[in-house]
Amino acid sequence: MARWLKRGMDASAIKAADAKVRETVEGILAQVEDKKDAAIRELSQKFDNWSPKDFRLTPAEIENAISQVSKRDLDDIRFAQAQVRNFAQKQKDSMRDLEVETLPGVVLGHRHIPVNAIGCYVPGGRYPMVASAHMSIVTARVAGVKRIIACAPPFRGGPHPAIVAAMHFGGADEIYVLGGVQAVAAMALGTESIASVDMIVGPGNAYVAEAKRQLFGRVGIDLLAGPTETLVIADDSVDGEICATDLLGQAEHGPTSPAVLLTNSEKLARDTMAEVERLLTILPTADAAGQAWADCGEVIVCDSIDEMVREADRIASEHVQVMTRDPDYFLANMTNYGSLFLGARTNVAYGDKVIGTNHTLPTKKAARYTGGLWVGKFLKTCTYQKVLTDEASALVGEYCSRLCILEGFSAHAEQANVRVRRYGGRNVGYGQAAE
């Protein structure tokens, strides 16, 4: 039976914090919907002390920002985007339009149609998330999205040069220095200066995630991303230092980021806990990582590998780092995870920044029913049907007529009956079932 050596924050405390966020976001969305550009300017000044003449960057301003980034940083951005672009293209290549004759004269099919316009949010609060530009903009461009706009908050009084470079190289058509809920609202609802989009993507803080939740339906979203989560699954083939490093590597995202160790070795569990405390004395981001570990960190000891699989599926973590003698066992048997990182040679930071898979992933147990952002999220799989012969129309019409009457839909039945009469030469009464 699984035993907890350390537990995280009580669920009731998290629920209370969520209620406050929900109320704040409702107010901001109402302001933007009502006052549009005026609200955007007022909110940007209030939250970011930022009120430029125009929130959209001109081509000259984009080039100026890029000129402030070192050649090595630009090369690194291009390398990361090449990996993301390549994997997204391979994913797209696996998706095929379909057309098949399912009965003589009956043709069914589907097409993968790109969303027309998307808004990409790139966080820039605690950390300027350059990599988020790759994950959303590059992937959308591979999918064939026609209009891509991108927003990131100001950083130290202006656009963050590396984020602007990543947005531009990734293929953004419009770049705005605008952050928070006001940015998401402007892209989703539209203002006098920002045309609305069909879909909002990208991670953000609790307020950005709540804004996406409240706007879903009026626009599409990728998913509802909460605080970053990591689950390290390990046995005694590794040591406490590497486990502690991988836990704190994600805990530094913020004070509410869950970091969980799942192991079948109590010695490894205790060694890892000791290593976490040691590393927190030297980690530059120890304030955030330490609070996350204190409030949201967990250590679970299981009796067997199979129990570890069951616990991992129950947790349904965003990131799952597997460092065991047979990591592929978890690939074969786990069903609930955002992304798997198999073996000690890889880690979550590779996926976050450069290896090519997408880092926008499901949190808060959403991995039970969805995967993360990928090229398919930007494609609508839309079906169509054709009936090519009189005989096929009459045949399907007879079945359809009877099934409609079974459900009480007389007018539906008549849609079938009129075709049975015209194409099958059958005398079917109005709104009656075909015999």
VEXBA-9001 format. One record per residue (C-alpha): x, y, z; residue number from 1; residue in one letter. Coordinates in nm, 3 decimals, m for minus. Layout:
+---------+---------+---------+------+-------+
:      px :      py :      pz : miza : torba :
+---------+---------+---------+------+-------+
:       X :       Y :       Z :  NUM :     A :
...
+---------+---------+---------+------+-------+
This chain:
+---------+---------+---------+------+-------+
:      px :      py :      pz : miza : torba :
+---------+---------+---------+------+-------+
:   0.000 :   0.000 :   0.000 :    1 :     M :
:   0.127 :   0.349 :  m0.088 :    2 :     A :
:   0.267 :   0.548 :   0.207 :    3 :     R :
:   0.315 :   0.925 :   0.217 :    4 :     W :
:   0.638 :   1.050 :   0.373 :    5 :     L :
:   0.530 :   1.405 :   0.279 :    6 :     K :
:   0.194 :   1.553 :   0.175 :    7 :     R :
:   0.102 :   1.874 :  m0.003 :    8 :     G :
:  m0.145 :   2.153 :   0.067 :    9 :     M :
:  m0.503 :   2.076 :   0.165 :   10 :     D :
:  m0.749 :   2.095 :  m0.126 :   11 :     A :
:  m0.980 :   2.339 :   0.059 :   12 :     S :
:  m0.710 :   2.609 :   0.066 :   13 :     A :
:  m0.662 :   2.577 :  m0.310 :   14 :     I :
:  m1.040 :   2.605 :  m0.366 :   15 :     K :
:  m1.061 :   2.931 :  m0.169 :   16 :     A :
:  m0.781 :   3.085 :  m0.376 :   17 :     A :
:  m0.954 :   2.979 :  m0.700 :   18 :     D :
:  m1.276 :   3.160 :  m0.601 :   19 :     A :
:  m1.091 :   3.490 :  m0.559 :   20 :     K :
:  m0.923 :   3.454 :  m0.898 :   21 :     V :
:  m1.256 :   3.379 :  m1.066 :   22 :     R :
:  m1.419 :   3.696 :  m0.934 :   23 :     E :
:  m1.127 :   3.917 :  m1.036 :   24 :     T :
:  m1.119 :   3.779 :  m1.390 :   25 :     V :
:  m1.494 :   3.825 :  m1.437 :   26 :     E :
:  m1.453 :   4.195 :  m1.363 :   27 :     G :
:  m1.164 :   4.241 :  m1.604 :   28 :     I :
:  m1.339 :   4.063 :  m1.890 :   29 :     L :
:  m1.647 :   4.278 :  m1.841 :   30 :     A :
:  m1.434 :   4.592 :  m1.854 :   31 :     Q :
:  m1.264 :   4.490 :  m2.179 :   32 :     V :
:  m1.590 :   4.388 :  m2.342 :   33 :     E :
:  m1.746 :   4.721 :  m2.249 :   34 :     D :
:  m1.464 :   4.974 :  m2.297 :   35 :     K :
:  m1.233 :   4.785 :  m2.534 :   36 :     K :
:  m0.911 :   4.980 :  m2.608 :   37 :     D :
:  m0.972 :   5.222 :  m2.323 :   38 :     A :
:  m0.998 :   4.931 :  m2.080 :   39 :     A :
:  m0.686 :   4.766 :  m2.219 :   40 :     I :
:  m0.486 :   5.083 :  m2.166 :   41 :     R :
:  m0.625 :   5.140 :  m1.817 :   42 :     E :
:  m0.558 :   4.780 :  m1.708 :   43 :     L :
:  m0.211 :   4.769 :  m1.860 :   44 :     S :
:  m0.120 :   5.087 :  m1.674 :   45 :     Q :
:  m0.264 :   4.950 :  m1.351 :   46 :     K :
:  m0.105 :   4.606 :  m1.356 :   47 :     F :
:   0.213 :   4.656 :  m1.562 :   48 :     D :
:   0.274 :   5.033 :  m1.548 :   49 :     N :
:   0.274 :   5.017 :  m1.927 :   50 :     W :
:   0.085 :   5.254 :  m2.159 :   51 :     S :
:   0.266 :   5.299 :  m2.491 :   52 :     P :
:   0.131 :   5.492 :  m2.787 :   53 :     K :
:   0.054 :   5.161 :  m2.956 :   54 :     D :
:   0.067 :   4.815 :  m2.798 :   55 :     F :
:   0.148 :   4.657 :  m3.135 :   56 :     R :
:   0.514 :   4.659 :  m3.234 :   57 :     L :
:   0.608 :   4.807 :  m3.570 :   58 :     T :
:   0.853 :   4.625 :  m3.800 :   59 :     P :
:   1.122 :   4.873 :  m3.693 :   60 :     A :
:   1.054 :   4.807 :  m3.326 :   61 :     E :
:   1.071 :   4.433 :  m3.387 :   62 :     I :
:   1.407 :   4.467 :  m3.561 :   63 :     E :
:   1.535 :   4.691 :  m3.281 :   64 :     N :
:   1.435 :   4.432 :  m3.021 :   65 :     A :
:   1.604 :   4.150 :  m3.214 :   66 :     I :
:   1.922 :   4.358 :  m3.245 :   67 :     S :
:   1.951 :   4.353 :  m2.865 :   68 :     Q :
:   1.973 :   3.972 :  m2.854 :   69 :     V :
:   2.314 :   3.809 :  m2.879 :   70 :     S :
:   2.402 :   3.597 :  m3.180 :   71 :     K :
:   2.431 :   3.285 :  m2.962 :   72 :     R :
:   2.087 :   3.342 :  m2.810 :   73 :     D :
:   1.937 :   3.394 :  m3.156 :   74 :     L :
:   2.104 :   3.076 :  m3.281 :   75 :     D :
:   1.970 :   2.885 :  m2.979 :   76 :     D :
:   1.618 :   3.015 :  m3.044 :   77 :     I :
:   1.642 :   2.908 :  m3.407 :   78 :     R :
:   1.769 :   2.563 :  m3.304 :   79 :     F :
:   1.482 :   2.511 :  m3.059 :   80 :     A :
:   1.227 :   2.626 :  m3.314 :   81 :     Q :
:   1.371 :   2.391 :  m3.574 :   82 :     A :
:   1.314 :   2.097 :  m3.337 :   83 :     Q :
:   0.957 :   2.206 :  m3.257 :   84 :     V :
:   0.883 :   2.270 :  m3.625 :   85 :     R :
:   1.021 :   1.933 :  m3.734 :   86 :     N :
:   0.822 :   1.732 :  m3.480 :   87 :     F :
:   0.504 :   1.930 :  m3.549 :   88 :     A :
:   0.547 :   1.866 :  m3.922 :   89 :     Q :
:   0.592 :   1.492 :  m3.858 :   90 :     K :
:   0.274 :   1.497 :  m3.649 :   91 :     Q :
:   0.086 :   1.678 :  m3.925 :   92 :     K :
:   0.214 :   1.430 :  m4.183 :   93 :     D :
:   0.053 :   1.152 :  m3.979 :   94 :     S :
:  m0.289 :   1.311 :  m4.026 :   95 :     M :
:  m0.455 :   1.233 :  m4.355 :   96 :     R :
:  m0.767 :   1.360 :  m4.523 :   97 :     D :
:  m1.005 :   1.070 :  m4.579 :   98 :     L :
:  m1.261 :   0.975 :  m4.843 :   99 :     E :
:  m1.418 :   0.628 :  m4.855 :  100 :     V :
:  m1.716 :   0.462 :  m5.027 :  101 :     E :
:  m1.889 :   0.295 :  m4.731 :  102 :     T :
:  m2.184 :   0.158 :  m4.934 :  103 :     L :
:  m2.227 :   0.147 :  m5.313 :  104 :     P :
:  m2.286 :   0.510 :  m5.408 :  105 :     G :
:  m2.231 :   0.650 :  m5.055 :  106 :     V :
:  m1.911 :   0.851 :  m5.006 :  107 :     V :
:  m1.799 :   0.977 :  m4.663 :  108 :     L :
:  m1.490 :   1.177 :  m4.583 :  109 :     G :
:  m1.316 :   1.424 :  m4.361 :  110 :     H :
:  m1.076 :   1.714 :  m4.410 :  111 :     R :
:  m0.832 :   1.867 :  m4.163 :  112 :     H :
:  m0.896 :   2.243 :  m4.187 :  113 :     I :
:  m0.671 :   2.493 :  m4.001 :  114 :     P :
:  m0.829 :   2.741 :  m3.762 :  115 :     V :
:  m0.833 :   3.081 :  m3.934 :  116 :     N :
:  m0.698 :   3.305 :  m3.657 :  117 :     A :
:  m0.533 :   3.236 :  m3.323 :  118 :     I :
:  m0.396 :   3.440 :  m3.034 :  119 :     G :
:  m0.082 :   3.314 :  m2.858 :  120 :     C :
:  m0.009 :   3.426 :  m2.504 :  121 :     Y :
:   0.353 :   3.414 :  m2.390 :  122 :     V :
:   0.400 :   3.459 :  m2.014 :  123 :     P :
:   0.661 :   3.704 :  m1.891 :  124 :     G :
:   0.598 :   3.765 :  m1.523 :  125 :     G :
:   0.830 :   3.573 :  m1.291 :  126 :     R :
:   1.020 :   3.438 :  m1.592 :  127 :     Y :
:   1.011 :   3.551 :  m1.957 :  128 :     P :
:   0.893 :   3.227 :  m2.120 :  129 :     M :
:   1.070 :   3.252 :  m2.454 :  130 :     V :
:   1.003 :   2.884 :  m2.524 :  131 :     A :
:   0.626 :   2.934 :  m2.511 :  132 :     S :
:   0.650 :   3.132 :  m2.833 :  133 :     A :
:   0.798 :   2.828 :  m3.008 :  134 :     H :
:   0.533 :   2.593 :  m2.876 :  135 :     M :
:   0.231 :   2.796 :  m2.985 :  136 :     S :
:   0.337 :   3.010 :  m3.282 :  137 :     I :
:   0.562 :   2.761 :  m3.462 :  138 :     V :
:   0.312 :   2.478 :  m3.419 :  139 :     T :
:   0.023 :   2.692 :  m3.545 :  140 :     A :
:   0.225 :   2.799 :  m3.847 :  141 :     R :
:   0.299 :   2.434 :  m3.933 :  142 :     V :
:  m0.075 :   2.361 :  m3.905 :  143 :     A :
:  m0.147 :   2.632 :  m4.164 :  144 :     G :
:  m0.320 :   2.893 :  m3.946 :  145 :     V :
:  m0.366 :   3.206 :  m4.160 :  146 :     K :
:  m0.342 :   3.478 :  m3.892 :  147 :     R :
:  m0.130 :   3.445 :  m3.579 :  148 :     I :
:  m0.114 :   3.722 :  m3.322 :  149 :     I :
:   0.099 :   3.709 :  m3.010 :  150 :     A :
:   0.101 :   3.893 :  m2.679 :  151 :     C :
:   0.359 :   3.907 :  m2.402 :  152 :     A :
:   0.372 :   4.145 :  m2.106 :  153 :     P :
:   0.632 :   4.421 :  m2.083 :  154 :     P :
:   0.959 :   4.327 :  m1.917 :  155 :     F :
:   1.149 :   4.597 :  m1.731 :  156 :     R :
:   0.962 :   4.872 :  m1.905 :  157 :     G :
:   0.946 :   4.743 :  m2.261 :  158 :     G :
:   0.926 :   4.443 :  m2.492 :  159 :     P :
:   1.144 :   4.149 :  m2.394 :  160 :     H :
:   1.394 :   4.126 :  m2.684 :  161 :     P :
:   1.431 :   3.747 :  m2.684 :  162 :     A :
:   1.053 :   3.690 :  m2.668 :  163 :     I :
:   1.005 :   3.930 :  m2.960 :  164 :     V :
:   1.275 :   3.745 :  m3.155 :  165 :     A :
:   1.108 :   3.411 :  m3.087 :  166 :     A :
:   0.765 :   3.543 :  m3.186 :  167 :     M :
:   0.902 :   3.693 :  m3.507 :  168 :     H :
:   1.110 :   3.390 :  m3.609 :  169 :     F :
:   0.817 :   3.164 :  m3.522 :  170 :     G :
:   0.593 :   3.341 :  m3.772 :  171 :     G :
:   0.368 :   3.578 :  m3.574 :  172 :     A :
:   0.182 :   3.822 :  m3.797 :  173 :     D :
:   0.115 :   4.072 :  m3.518 :  174 :     E :
:   0.315 :   4.120 :  m3.197 :  175 :     I :
:   0.173 :   4.310 :  m2.899 :  176 :     Y :
:   0.343 :   4.410 :  m2.575 :  177 :     V :
:   0.043 :   4.343 :  m2.357 :  178 :     L :
:   0.007 :   4.106 :  m2.064 :  179 :     G :
:  m0.230 :   3.930 :  m1.829 :  180 :     G :
:  m0.605 :   3.890 :  m1.852 :  181 :     V :
:  m0.633 :   4.209 :  m2.054 :  182 :     Q :
:  m0.421 :   4.055 :  m2.330 :  183 :     A :
:  m0.624 :   3.735 :  m2.343 :  184 :     V :
:  m0.949 :   3.936 :  m2.338 :  185 :     A :
:  m0.833 :   4.168 :  m2.617 :  186 :     A :
:  m0.742 :   3.875 :  m2.844 :  187 :     M :
:  m1.060 :   3.681 :  m2.770 :  188 :     A :
:  m1.316 :   3.964 :  m2.765 :  189 :     L :
:  m1.149 :   4.213 :  m2.994 :  190 :     G :
:  m1.107 :   4.588 :  m2.952 :  191 :     T :
:  m1.097 :   4.884 :  m3.187 :  192 :     E :
:  m0.729 :   4.815 :  m3.260 :  193 :     S :
:  m0.708 :   4.435 :  m3.218 :  194 :     I :
:  m0.925 :   4.212 :  m3.435 :  195 :     A :
:  m1.059 :   3.910 :  m3.246 :  196 :     S :
:  m0.931 :   3.557 :  m3.304 :  197 :     V :
:  m1.097 :   3.216 :  m3.312 :  198 :     D :
:  m0.875 :   3.044 :  m3.056 :  199 :     M :
:  m0.650 :   3.136 :  m2.762 :  200 :     I :
:  m0.346 :   2.924 :  m2.676 :  201 :     V :
:  m0.051 :   2.938 :  m2.441 :  202 :     G :
:   0.021 :   2.902 :  m2.069 :  203 :     P :
:  m0.002 :   3.171 :  m1.804 :  204 :     G :
:  m0.066 :   3.234 :  m1.437 :  205 :     N :
:  m0.387 :   3.147 :  m1.253 :  206 :     A :
:  m0.559 :   3.461 :  m1.383 :  207 :     Y :
:  m0.474 :   3.388 :  m1.745 :  208 :     V :
:  m0.592 :   3.029 :  m1.708 :  209 :     A :
:  m0.919 :   3.146 :  m1.552 :  210 :     E :
:  m0.969 :   3.400 :  m1.833 :  211 :     A :
:  m0.936 :   3.120 :  m2.088 :  212 :     K :
:  m1.185 :   2.911 :  m1.892 :  213 :     R :
:  m1.443 :   3.192 :  m1.885 :  214 :     Q :
:  m1.391 :   3.276 :  m2.253 :  215 :     L :
:  m1.415 :   2.916 :  m2.373 :  216 :     F :
:  m1.716 :   2.885 :  m2.599 :  217 :     G :
:  m1.682 :   3.233 :  m2.740 :  218 :     R :
:  m1.339 :   3.121 :  m2.859 :  219 :     V :
:  m1.161 :   2.791 :  m2.858 :  220 :     G :
:  m0.871 :   2.723 :  m2.624 :  221 :     I :
:  m0.587 :   2.472 :  m2.618 :  222 :     D :
:  m0.646 :   2.359 :  m2.260 :  223 :     L :
:  m0.678 :   2.494 :  m1.907 :  224 :     L :
:  m0.322 :   2.505 :  m1.780 :  225 :     A :
:  m0.279 :   2.540 :  m1.405 :  226 :     G :
:   0.049 :   2.557 :  m1.212 :  227 :     P :
:   0.329 :   2.342 :  m1.352 :  228 :     T :
:   0.328 :   1.987 :  m1.216 :  229 :     E :
:   0.602 :   1.727 :  m1.210 :  230 :     T :
:   0.605 :   1.365 :  m1.102 :  231 :     L :
:   0.935 :   1.185 :  m1.064 :  232 :     V :
:   0.904 :   0.804 :  m1.072 :  233 :     I :
:   1.226 :   0.641 :  m0.960 :  234 :     A :
:   1.376 :   0.323 :  m0.818 :  235 :     D :
:   1.716 :   0.265 :  m0.660 :  236 :     D :
:   1.888 :   0.261 :  m0.999 :  237 :     S :
:   1.927 :   0.639 :  m0.949 :  238 :     V :
:   2.022 :   0.854 :  m0.651 :  239 :     D :
:   1.869 :   1.131 :  m0.444 :  240 :     G :
:   2.061 :   1.412 :  m0.612 :  241 :     E :
:   1.918 :   1.358 :  m0.960 :  242 :     I :
:   1.565 :   1.309 :  m0.820 :  243 :     C :
:   1.588 :   1.624 :  m0.609 :  244 :     A :
:   1.726 :   1.821 :  m0.904 :  245 :     T :
:   1.438 :   1.714 :  m1.128 :  246 :     D :
:   1.180 :   1.796 :  m0.861 :  247 :     L :
:   1.317 :   2.146 :  m0.793 :  248 :     L :
:   1.371 :   2.204 :  m1.163 :  249 :     G :
:   0.993 :   2.230 :  m1.200 :  250 :     Q :
:   0.906 :   2.356 :  m0.851 :  251 :     A :
:   1.086 :   2.681 :  m0.933 :  252 :     E :
:   0.804 :   2.771 :  m1.173 :  253 :     H :
:   0.612 :   2.911 :  m0.877 :  254 :     G :
:   0.501 :   2.859 :  m0.519 :  255 :     P :
:   0.195 :   2.653 :  m0.615 :  256 :     T :
:   0.370 :   2.404 :  m0.845 :  257 :     S :
:   0.327 :   2.043 :  m0.725 :  258 :     P :
:   0.641 :   1.829 :  m0.728 :  259 :     A :
:   0.592 :   1.462 :  m0.638 :  260 :     V :
:   0.835 :   1.175 :  m0.591 :  261 :     L :
:   0.695 :   0.826 :  m0.642 :  262 :     L :
:   0.930 :   0.541 :  m0.557 :  263 :     T :
:   0.950 :   0.185 :  m0.431 :  264 :     N :
:   1.264 :   0.264 :  m0.228 :  265 :     S :
:   1.223 :   0.431 :   0.110 :  266 :     E :
:   1.599 :   0.494 :   0.119 :  267 :     K :
:   1.580 :   0.682 :  m0.211 :  268 :     L :
:   1.279 :   0.876 :  m0.082 :  269 :     A :
:   1.464 :   0.992 :   0.230 :  270 :     R :
:   1.785 :   1.063 :   0.041 :  271 :     D :
:   1.587 :   1.275 :  m0.205 :  272 :     T :
:   1.419 :   1.474 :   0.071 :  273 :     M :
:   1.760 :   1.545 :   0.226 :  274 :     A :
:   1.900 :   1.648 :  m0.114 :  275 :     E :
:   1.608 :   1.884 :  m0.172 :  276 :     V :
:   1.690 :   2.065 :   0.152 :  277 :     E :
:   2.058 :   2.084 :   0.058 :  278 :     R :
:   1.990 :   2.216 :  m0.291 :  279 :     L :
:   1.751 :   2.478 :  m0.157 :  280 :     L :
:   2.045 :   2.637 :   0.026 :  281 :     T :
:   2.226 :   2.706 :  m0.302 :  282 :     I :
:   1.948 :   2.735 :  m0.564 :  283 :     L :
:   1.906 :   3.096 :  m0.687 :  284 :     P :
:   1.530 :   3.041 :  m0.725 :  285 :     T :
:   1.495 :   2.880 :  m0.382 :  286 :     A :
:   1.227 :   3.125 :  m0.266 :  287 :     D :
:   0.974 :   2.998 :  m0.522 :  288 :     A :
:   1.097 :   2.639 :  m0.535 :  289 :     A :
:   1.118 :   2.611 :  m0.157 :  290 :     G :
:   0.764 :   2.732 :  m0.102 :  291 :     Q :
:   0.636 :   2.500 :  m0.376 :  292 :     A :
:   0.813 :   2.207 :  m0.212 :  293 :     W :
:   0.689 :   2.301 :   0.136 :  294 :     A :
:   0.326 :   2.354 :   0.031 :  295 :     D :
:   0.282 :   2.122 :  m0.267 :  296 :     C :
:   0.562 :   1.869 :  m0.255 :  297 :     G :
:   0.484 :   1.502 :  m0.190 :  298 :     E :
:   0.686 :   1.185 :  m0.138 :  299 :     V :
:   0.507 :   0.852 :  m0.188 :  300 :     I :
:   0.659 :   0.509 :  m0.129 :  301 :     V :
:   0.498 :   0.211 :  m0.304 :  302 :     C :
:   0.541 :  m0.161 :  m0.257 :  303 :     D :
:   0.574 :  m0.256 :  m0.623 :  304 :     S :
:   0.616 :  m0.129 :  m0.979 :  305 :     I :
:   0.251 :  m0.202 :  m1.056 :  306 :     D :
:   0.142 :   0.005 :  m0.756 :  307 :     E :
:   0.363 :   0.287 :  m0.885 :  308 :     M :
:   0.180 :   0.271 :  m1.217 :  309 :     V :
:  m0.158 :   0.287 :  m1.043 :  310 :     R :
:  m0.052 :   0.582 :  m0.826 :  311 :     E :
:   0.095 :   0.763 :  m1.127 :  312 :     A :
:  m0.231 :   0.723 :  m1.318 :  313 :     D :
:  m0.425 :   0.850 :  m1.016 :  314 :     R :
:  m0.202 :   1.157 :  m0.993 :  315 :     I :
:  m0.227 :   1.218 :  m1.372 :  316 :     A :
:   0.062 :   1.464 :  m1.368 :  317 :     S :
:   0.153 :   1.711 :  m1.639 :  318 :     E :
:   0.518 :   1.600 :  m1.657 :  319 :     H :
:   0.627 :   1.248 :  m1.562 :  320 :     V :
:   1.000 :   1.180 :  m1.532 :  321 :     Q :
:   1.065 :   0.803 :  m1.520 :  322 :     V :
:   1.405 :   0.692 :  m1.392 :  323 :     M :
:   1.379 :   0.317 :  m1.334 :  324 :     T :
:   1.552 :   0.007 :  m1.465 :  325 :     R :
:   1.273 :  m0.040 :  m1.721 :  326 :     D :
:   1.120 :   0.301 :  m1.804 :  327 :     P :
:   0.946 :   0.158 :  m2.109 :  328 :     D :
:   0.724 :  m0.044 :  m1.874 :  329 :     Y :
:   0.561 :   0.284 :  m1.774 :  330 :     F :
:   0.526 :   0.388 :  m2.139 :  331 :     L :
:   0.345 :   0.061 :  m2.208 :  332 :     A :
:   0.123 :   0.067 :  m1.900 :  333 :     N :
:   0.052 :   0.426 :  m1.795 :  334 :     M :
:  m0.255 :   0.599 :  m1.938 :  335 :     T :
:  m0.279 :   0.935 :  m1.757 :  336 :     N :
:   0.003 :   1.185 :  m1.819 :  337 :     Y :
:   0.078 :   1.501 :  m2.012 :  338 :     G :
:   0.420 :   1.393 :  m2.136 :  339 :     S :
:   0.661 :   1.114 :  m2.039 :  340 :     L :
:   1.036 :   1.165 :  m2.000 :  341 :     F :
:   1.187 :   0.819 :  m2.010 :  342 :     L :
:   1.525 :   0.746 :  m1.854 :  343 :     G :
:   1.776 :   0.953 :  m1.663 :  344 :     A :
:   1.933 :   1.091 :  m1.983 :  345 :     R :
:   1.628 :   1.306 :  m2.056 :  346 :     T :
:   1.437 :   1.542 :  m1.830 :  347 :     N :
:   1.146 :   1.785 :  m1.824 :  348 :     V :
:   1.363 :   2.089 :  m1.900 :  349 :     A :
:   1.453 :   1.933 :  m2.237 :  350 :     Y :
:   1.083 :   1.914 :  m2.322 :  351 :     G :
:   1.015 :   2.260 :  m2.183 :  352 :     D :
:   1.277 :   2.432 :  m2.392 :  353 :     K :
:   1.426 :   2.255 :  m2.687 :  354 :     V :
:   1.381 :   1.885 :  m2.765 :  355 :     I :
:   1.080 :   1.936 :  m2.994 :  356 :     G :
:   0.774 :   1.806 :  m2.810 :  357 :     T :
:   0.524 :   2.069 :  m2.697 :  358 :     N :
:   0.543 :   2.199 :  m2.341 :  359 :     H :
:   0.182 :   2.321 :  m2.314 :  360 :     T :
:   0.036 :   2.023 :  m2.129 :  361 :     L :
:  m0.269 :   1.925 :  m1.920 :  362 :     P :
:  m0.266 :   1.994 :  m1.545 :  363 :     T :
:  m0.504 :   1.938 :  m1.252 :  364 :     K :
:  m0.572 :   1.579 :  m1.360 :  365 :     K :
:  m0.688 :   1.682 :  m1.707 :  366 :     A :
:  m0.445 :   1.422 :  m1.842 :  367 :     A :
:  m0.723 :   1.172 :  m1.769 :  368 :     R :
:  m0.905 :   1.296 :  m2.080 :  369 :     Y :
:  m0.677 :   1.510 :  m2.296 :  370 :     T :
:  m0.324 :   1.541 :  m2.422 :  371 :     G :
:  m0.133 :   1.864 :  m2.463 :  372 :     G :
:  m0.102 :   2.123 :  m2.736 :  373 :     L :
:   0.004 :   1.982 :  m3.072 :  374 :     W :
:  m0.042 :   2.057 :  m3.437 :  375 :     V :
:  m0.379 :   1.877 :  m3.438 :  376 :     G :
:  m0.522 :   2.129 :  m3.191 :  377 :     K :
:  m0.509 :   2.390 :  m3.467 :  378 :     F :
:  m0.686 :   2.165 :  m3.717 :  379 :     L :
:  m1.060 :   2.108 :  m3.732 :  380 :     K :
:  m1.147 :   1.759 :  m3.854 :  381 :     T :
:  m1.463 :   1.827 :  m4.053 :  382 :     C :
:  m1.669 :   1.554 :  m4.217 :  383 :     T :
:  m1.865 :   1.553 :  m4.542 :  384 :     Y :
:  m2.089 :   1.310 :  m4.727 :  385 :     Q :
:  m2.204 :   1.252 :  m5.086 :  386 :     K :
:  m2.468 :   1.016 :  m5.223 :  387 :     V :
:  m2.391 :   0.944 :  m5.586 :  388 :     L :
:  m2.679 :   0.721 :  m5.705 :  389 :     T :
:  m3.057 :   0.709 :  m5.683 :  390 :     D :
:  m3.039 :   0.357 :  m5.545 :  391 :     E :
:  m2.808 :   0.460 :  m5.260 :  392 :     A :
:  m3.024 :   0.755 :  m5.164 :  393 :     S :
:  m3.339 :   0.541 :  m5.156 :  394 :     A :
:  m3.167 :   0.266 :  m4.957 :  395 :     L :
:  m3.030 :   0.499 :  m4.687 :  396 :     V :
:  m3.359 :   0.691 :  m4.695 :  397 :     G :
:  m3.566 :   0.389 :  m4.596 :  398 :     E :
:  m3.354 :   0.320 :  m4.289 :  399 :     Y :
:  m3.342 :   0.688 :  m4.200 :  400 :     C :
:  m3.719 :   0.726 :  m4.232 :  401 :     S :
:  m3.791 :   0.445 :  m3.989 :  402 :     R :
:  m3.530 :   0.557 :  m3.738 :  403 :     L :
:  m3.665 :   0.914 :  m3.742 :  404 :     C :
:  m4.019 :   0.794 :  m3.670 :  405 :     I :
:  m3.880 :   0.574 :  m3.392 :  406 :     L :
:  m3.757 :   0.894 :  m3.225 :  407 :     E :
:  m4.070 :   1.095 :  m3.306 :  408 :     G :
:  m3.910 :   1.325 :  m3.562 :  409 :     F :
:  m4.172 :   1.346 :  m3.839 :  410 :     S :
:  m4.010 :   1.629 :  m4.033 :  411 :     A :
:  m3.675 :   1.452 :  m4.017 :  412 :     H :
:  m3.848 :   1.143 :  m4.159 :  413 :     A :
:  m3.989 :   1.349 :  m4.443 :  414 :     E :
:  m3.638 :   1.457 :  m4.544 :  415 :     Q :
:  m3.574 :   1.088 :  m4.607 :  416 :     A :
:  m3.921 :   1.011 :  m4.748 :  417 :     N :
:  m3.908 :   1.271 :  m5.022 :  418 :     V :
:  m3.595 :   1.108 :  m5.153 :  419 :     R :
:  m3.738 :   0.757 :  m5.122 :  420 :     V :
:  m4.035 :   0.874 :  m5.335 :  421 :     R :
:  m3.821 :   1.058 :  m5.594 :  422 :     R :
:  m3.524 :   0.825 :  m5.625 :  423 :     Y :
:  m3.674 :   0.490 :  m5.525 :  424 :     G :
:  m4.020 :   0.516 :  m5.677 :  425 :     G :
:  m4.178 :   0.422 :  m5.341 :  426 :     R :
:  m4.513 :   0.564 :  m5.220 :  427 :     N :
:  m4.433 :   0.673 :  m4.864 :  428 :     V :
:  m4.689 :   0.887 :  m4.682 :  429 :     G :
:  m4.593 :   1.229 :  m4.550 :  430 :     Y :
:  m4.421 :   1.197 :  m4.211 :  431 :     G :
:  m4.470 :   0.820 :  m4.203 :  432 :     Q :
:  m4.212 :   0.546 :  m4.176 :  433 :     A :
:  m4.099 :   0.379 :  m4.495 :  434 :     A :
:  m4.207 :   0.016 :  m4.505 :  435 :     E :
+---------+---------+---------+------+-------+
